[in-house]
Amino acid sequence: MIVSGAWAGKHYAVLGLARSGAATVRALVAGGARVTAWDSDVDKCGVLEEELSNHPFAVENLEIVDLSTVDALVVSPGVPLNTHPLAAKARAAGVPIIGDIELFAQARADLPAHKVVGITGTNGKSTTTALVHHILDTAGIPARMGGNIGLPILAQEPLPEGGVYVLELSSYQIDLTQTLDCDVAVLLNVTPDHLDRYDGFDAYAASKARLFAMQSPAHLAIVDYEAEAELEVLADAPVGLNVRFIDGVPLPGEQARWPSLQGPHNEQNAKAAVAVAEALGVDTETIERALETFTGLPHRMERIATLNGVAWINDSKATNPESAAPALAAFPRIHWILGGKVKGDDLDACMPHLGNVVRAYTIGEGGPRFAAVLRGQVPVAEVETLERAVKLAAQEAERGDVVLLSPAAASFDQFRDFEQRGAAFREAVEELA
């Protein structure tokens, strides 16, 4: 795991003991810190109590702990800082509220010489992070992928000298970070999302922009031009910061040769990843080979089968219209499965691409609302469940068509999460085969 001598002798309060929280506790204790932790799930508390029984670790409800006795409150990104009472209590006590990414930033001084790439944006973060990691792996450069993807970063083994840590960073994680100086920082795009956590869209955009404000002047920012032009995301960046705009990055080779990077959104993701790779010294031939061999991510434009000439694409991770829209732009004849727990009544971001939709199949709690929006624009079938949608689409799709699960909504009405929804889609398609 990654640890730091800077934590030794300090007292940390940790709220939440899921994967990142448990990894944080283990790293802090290994670094010589004292930890008081709490999770409403007593089983998670019990597991760590047993594991760390011989270490300075205690489980105690943090709502009754005197936070003035701790050096920092460490919370998971899921804790709403704008409404959680413990966050207000920490602020009143003058206690910093941080996350595991800030602890990683503090640990960097104890690690072998390395570089850090931080990638944020409303959509495309996971694909771009995984693609950068794949390019580095193809080039033989030691790399770790973490943050909002994969294993918690503190749970991973430190890289040897010359390695690169590639971090996907949500706005929530950036909110909990003060000192992460990325050698290369990337902002892919900013569209309205998570506005329940922020005082409007501008505040949400400003949260993303803090990634640049933490950089040193000699480092590189790779930026969506529209976000800079309209939202001035570089306004607080240091003078002298190197800047490269994503739109101006030339791609090596033809996108048609990259099976897992189709669509205009993946063109932007690829451009950002190419800019990162070039900044890290990867040659063009290696980058092109990596683009061709990238297999993509589960549940994100994942081609799971081709049956009788019909391609079945799992894009379950598209939980809002802005995320679903690029998938609709990627194929000329689409049978679109959408719906779930909707975040709003409109599909405005998707409307320009409805010319590609042969028929829509609406499912879940938000199915009737989406059907009402689409009716008159494209043929619509209100089928309620994913299984029915798959069966009907299989009957109606013709050779050369695409059946696309890109829900434009969250999954929590019928599934545990988007992964379970995507797995259910795969199972239904496999039953067809």
CORNORQUI-V962310 format. One record per residue. N is the residue number from 1. PSI is psi in radians with two decimals (none if undefined). NEAR is the number of other ideal C-beta (glycine too) atoms within 8 Angstrom. Layout:
N_PSI_NEAR ; N_PSI_NEAR
This chain:
1_2.92_10 ; 2_2.20_13 ; 3_2.92_11 ; 4_2.43_11 ; 5_-0.29_8 ; 6_-0.30_9 ; 7_-0.24_13 ; 8_2.34_8 ; 9_-0.03_4 ; 10_2.86_9 ; 11_2.14_10 ; 12_2.45_15 ; 13_2.30_16 ; 14_2.13_16 ; 15_2.07_14 ; 16_2.14_11 ; 17_0.61_13 ; 18_-2.78_9 ; 19_-0.92_8 ; 20_-0.64_13 ; 21_-0.77_15 ; 22_-0.73_12 ; 23_-0.67_14 ; 24_-0.80_14 ; 25_-0.84_15 ; 26_-0.74_12 ; 27_-0.75_16 ; 28_-0.78_14 ; 29_-0.74_13 ; 30_-0.47_8 ; 31_0.07_13 ; 32_0.26_8 ; 33_2.82_13 ; 34_2.38_8 ; 35_2.30_14 ; 36_2.19_15 ; 37_2.81_17 ; 38_2.48_13 ; 39_2.47_12 ; 40_-0.29_4 ; 41_1.83_7 ; 42_-0.48_7 ; 43_-0.73_6 ; 44_-0.69_11 ; 45_-0.78_13 ; 46_-0.69_8 ; 47_-0.82_9 ; 48_-0.62_14 ; 49_-0.74_10 ; 50_-0.76_7 ; 51_-0.65_6 ; 52_0.53_11 ; 53_-0.42_6 ; 54_0.33_3 ; 55_2.89_6 ; 56_1.26_7 ; 57_2.35_13 ; 58_2.56_7 ; 59_2.17_9 ; 60_2.44_9 ; 61_2.01_6 ; 62_-0.26_13 ; 63_-0.38_7 ; 64_0.06_5 ; 65_2.47_11 ; 66_1.75_4 ; 67_-0.23_12 ; 68_-0.21_7 ; 69_-0.05_6 ; 70_2.71_12 ; 71_-0.43_7 ; 72_2.63_11 ; 73_2.12_17 ; 74_2.11_14 ; 75_2.80_16 ; 76_2.75_10 ; 77_-0.36_12 ; 78_-0.20_6 ; 79_2.07_11 ; 80_1.83_9 ; 81_-0.38_11 ; 82_-0.30_8 ; 83_-0.30_5 ; 84_2.27_10 ; 85_-0.53_6 ; 86_-0.57_12 ; 87_-0.74_15 ; 88_-0.68_8 ; 89_-0.71_10 ; 90_-0.74_12 ; 91_-0.73_9 ; 92_-0.55_6 ; 93_-0.03_8 ; 94_0.47_5 ; 95_2.23_13 ; 96_2.46_8 ; 97_2.03_11 ; 98_3.04_12 ; 99_-3.06_14 ; 100_-0.42_13 ; 101_-0.64_15 ; 102_-0.68_13 ; 103_-0.69_16 ; 104_-0.75_13 ; 105_-0.69_12 ; 106_-0.50_11 ; 107_-0.21_15 ; 108_-0.58_9 ; 109_-0.41_7 ; 110_-0.03_8 ; 111_2.69_10 ; 112_2.68_9 ; 113_2.30_5 ; 114_3.11_12 ; 115_2.76_9 ; 116_2.29_13 ; 117_2.17_16 ; 118_2.27_13 ; 119_2.14_17 ; 120_3.12_15 ; 121_2.77_14 ; 122_-0.78_10 ; 123_2.58_11 ; 124_-0.04_12 ; 125_-0.85_15 ; 126_-0.80_12 ; 127_-0.80_14 ; 128_-0.70_16 ; 129_-0.83_15 ; 130_-0.63_13 ; 131_-0.76_15 ; 132_-0.78_14 ; 133_-0.72_11 ; 134_-0.70_11 ; 135_-0.78_16 ; 136_-0.73_15 ; 137_-0.74_10 ; 138_-0.60_10 ; 139_-0.09_11 ; 140_0.35_4 ; 141_2.17_11 ; 142_2.31_9 ; 143_2.63_12 ; 144_2.49_12 ; 145_2.27_12 ; 146_-2.81_13 ; 147_-2.01_13 ; 148_0.24_10 ; 149_2.48_10 ; 150_-2.67_4 ; 151_2.60_8 ; 152_2.42_11 ; 153_-0.61_14 ; 154_-0.31_16 ; 155_-0.08_11 ; 156_2.71_11 ; 157_2.44_6 ; 158_2.54_7 ; 159_2.70_14 ; 160_2.99_7 ; 161_2.39_7 ; 162_0.02_9 ; 163_2.94_13 ; 164_2.21_14 ; 165_2.14_14 ; 166_1.97_14 ; 167_2.15_16 ; 168_2.23_15 ; 169_2.07_14 ; 170_2.89_11 ; 171_-0.62_12 ; 172_-0.73_11 ; 173_-0.67_13 ; 174_-0.63_14 ; 175_-0.53_10 ; 176_0.25_13 ; 177_2.37_15 ; 178_-0.41_8 ; 179_0.36_8 ; 180_1.80_13 ; 181_1.63_10 ; 182_2.34_13 ; 183_-0.68_9 ; 184_2.14_15 ; 185_2.39_15 ; 186_2.29_16 ; 187_1.95_17 ; 188_-0.77_16 ; 189_2.87_12 ; 190_2.02_12 ; 191_2.78_8 ; 192_2.24_7 ; 193_2.71_8 ; 194_0.55_8 ; 195_-0.17_9 ; 196_-0.30_5 ; 197_-0.12_10 ; 198_2.73_12 ; 199_1.15_4 ; 200_2.96_7 ; 201_-0.68_8 ; 202_-0.65_7 ; 203_-0.67_9 ; 204_-0.80_16 ; 205_-0.69_12 ; 206_-0.58_8 ; 207_-0.80_11 ; 208_-0.73_15 ; 209_-0.34_15 ; 210_-0.36_12 ; 211_-0.63_15 ; 212_-0.62_15 ; 213_-0.46_9 ; 214_-0.10_11 ; 215_2.71_14 ; 216_2.66_6 ; 217_-0.57_8 ; 218_-0.12_5 ; 219_3.12_13 ; 220_2.33_11 ; 221_2.24_16 ; 222_2.06_15 ; 223_2.46_15 ; 224_2.15_14 ; 225_-0.70_10 ; 226_-0.70_7 ; 227_-0.64_14 ; 228_-0.74_12 ; 229_-0.71_6 ; 230_-0.52_6 ; 231_-0.09_10 ; 232_0.92_6 ; 233_-0.19_13 ; 234_0.17_12 ; 235_-0.63_6 ; 236_0.16_7 ; 237_2.67_11 ; 238_2.57_8 ; 239_2.32_4 ; 240_-0.06_6 ; 241_2.32_13 ; 242_2.36_8 ; 243_2.38_10 ; 244_2.30_12 ; 245_2.38_11 ; 246_-0.75_14 ; 247_-0.45_8 ; 248_0.11_7 ; 249_2.08_11 ; 250_2.47_4 ; 251_2.46_10 ; 252_2.16_8 ; 253_-3.02_9 ; 254_2.33_4 ; 255_-0.51_11 ; 256_-0.33_4 ; 257_0.04_8 ; 258_1.57_13 ; 259_-0.50_6 ; 260_0.19_10 ; 261_0.84_15 ; 262_2.74_10 ; 263_2.72_12 ; 264_-0.55_8 ; 265_-0.66_12 ; 266_-0.39_16 ; 267_-0.76_11 ; 268_-0.75_14 ; 269_-0.75_14 ; 270_-0.72_14 ; 271_-0.75_12 ; 272_-0.77_16 ; 273_-0.67_12 ; 274_-0.74_13 ; 275_-0.71_13 ; 276_-0.85_15 ; 277_-0.72_15 ; 278_-0.69_9 ; 279_-0.49_11 ; 280_0.11_12 ; 281_0.29_5 ; 282_2.37_11 ; 283_2.78_7 ; 284_-0.73_6 ; 285_-0.72_6 ; 286_-0.73_12 ; 287_-0.80_14 ; 288_-0.73_10 ; 289_-0.67_9 ; 290_-0.67_15 ; 291_-0.66_17 ; 292_-0.52_9 ; 293_-0.05_8 ; 294_2.26_12 ; 295_-0.02_4 ; 296_-3.04_11 ; 297_2.61_9 ; 298_2.41_7 ; 299_0.15_12 ; 300_1.72_11 ; 301_0.75_13 ; 302_2.04_12 ; 303_1.93_12 ; 304_-0.31_9 ; 305_2.73_9 ; 306_1.99_7 ; 307_2.10_10 ; 308_0.66_4 ; 309_0.04_7 ; 310_2.20_14 ; 311_2.40_10 ; 312_2.08_13 ; 313_2.19_15 ; 314_1.85_13 ; 315_0.76_15 ; 316_-0.40_14 ; 317_-0.15_11 ; 318_1.57_12 ; 319_0.13_12 ; 320_2.81_10 ; 321_-0.64_12 ; 322_-0.58_11 ; 323_-0.53_14 ; 324_-0.52_16 ; 325_-0.79_12 ; 326_-0.59_12 ; 327_-0.65_16 ; 328_-0.47_16 ; 329_-0.17_11 ; 330_-0.32_11 ; 331_2.55_13 ; 332_-0.47_4 ; 333_1.85_9 ; 334_2.34_13 ; 335_1.89_14 ; 336_2.08_12 ; 337_2.11_17 ; 338_2.84_14 ; 339_2.99_14 ; 340_-2.53_19 ; 341_1.80_11 ; 342_2.64_13 ; 343_-0.10_7 ; 344_3.00_5 ; 345_-0.21_5 ; 346_2.85_6 ; 347_0.62_10 ; 348_-0.71_6 ; 349_-0.45_9 ; 350_-0.36_12 ; 351_-0.65_8 ; 352_-0.27_6 ; 353_0.19_10 ; 354_-0.30_11 ; 355_-0.34_4 ; 356_-0.12_10 ; 357_2.06_12 ; 358_-0.77_10 ; 359_2.59_12 ; 360_2.51_14 ; 361_1.93_15 ; 362_2.45_16 ; 363_2.87_16 ; 364_-3.02_13 ; 365_-0.70_9 ; 366_0.05_13 ; 367_-0.88_13 ; 368_-0.65_8 ; 369_-0.77_9 ; 370_-0.65_16 ; 371_-0.71_12 ; 372_-0.65_7 ; 373_-0.70_10 ; 374_-0.43_13 ; 375_2.33_7 ; 376_-0.35_3 ; 377_-0.79_7 ; 378_2.77_10 ; 379_2.39_6 ; 380_2.40_11 ; 381_2.11_10 ; 382_1.78_8 ; 383_-0.19_11 ; 384_-0.83_7 ; 385_2.72_8 ; 386_-0.71_13 ; 387_-0.77_8 ; 388_-0.67_11 ; 389_-0.77_13 ; 390_-0.79_14 ; 391_-0.74_10 ; 392_-0.71_11 ; 393_-0.65_13 ; 394_-0.60_11 ; 395_-0.56_6 ; 396_-0.42_9 ; 397_2.50_11 ; 398_2.84_8 ; 399_2.31_6 ; 400_-0.23_6 ; 401_2.91_12 ; 402_2.31_12 ; 403_2.05_15 ; 404_2.03_13 ; 405_1.82_13 ; 406_1.46_15 ; 407_-0.40_19 ; 408_0.40_16 ; 409_2.77_15 ; 410_2.96_11 ; 411_-0.07_16 ; 412_-0.10_9 ; 413_-0.59_10 ; 414_-0.23_11 ; 415_2.84_11 ; 416_-0.72_6 ; 417_3.13_8 ; 418_-0.48_13 ; 419_-0.77_10 ; 420_-0.67_10 ; 421_-0.80_17 ; 422_-0.67_15 ; 423_-0.66_8 ; 424_-0.65_11 ; 425_-0.81_16 ; 426_-0.78_10 ; 427_-0.73_8 ; 428_-0.68_12 ; 429_-0.70_13 ; 430_-0.58_8 ; 431_-0.60_6 ; 432_-0.72_9 ; 433_none_6
